[in-house]
Amino acid sequence: MGGSRRAYPTTEELRIWRDFIETAQALRTELAARLQKDSALSPGDYGTLLALSEADGRRLRPSALARTLGWERSRLSHQLGRMERRGLVRREECATDSRGAEVVLTDEGARAFRAAALPHLIAIRELFVAPLTPEQITAVGDALAALREGTGTRWDR
């Protein structure tokens, strides 16, 4: 180990880490509660609908959808089953590969996503954007980019 970096975090660094974890959890919890109240969608529903709404032809292979969401295939399978029963998505044979399937956003799913999007974006603005200055927003973005780089995580956004 080079330089004067300690092998473990300082008390102040641990306090900031804990603040980060607790704040992120509080934001996720409040956003999930508002999403459920405003649209009857879970965060999993919303993320799935968002990914499909942005996909070419409103359809994705399950493996691509799982990668996009950062989920295991078994979690996605359970999520899709719940969403299929509510008419938000359907599974179809893949047009280009008869061995595979695709997850397709239904018209009902598209309507549910559109109805949920505005209240969800307003909640994000209220809970995450409004409390911060533009400089703080930029600093948070920079910090998150550094953390992603440190973990080797990359998102195509």
Secondary structure by P-SEA (a helix, b strand, c coil): ccccccccccaaaaaaaaaaaaaaaaaaaaaaaaaaaaccccaaaaaaaaaaaacccccccaaaaaaaacccaaaaaaaaaaaaaacccccccccccccbbbbbbcaaaaaaaaaacaaaaaaaaacccccccaaaaaaaaaaaaaaaaaacccccc
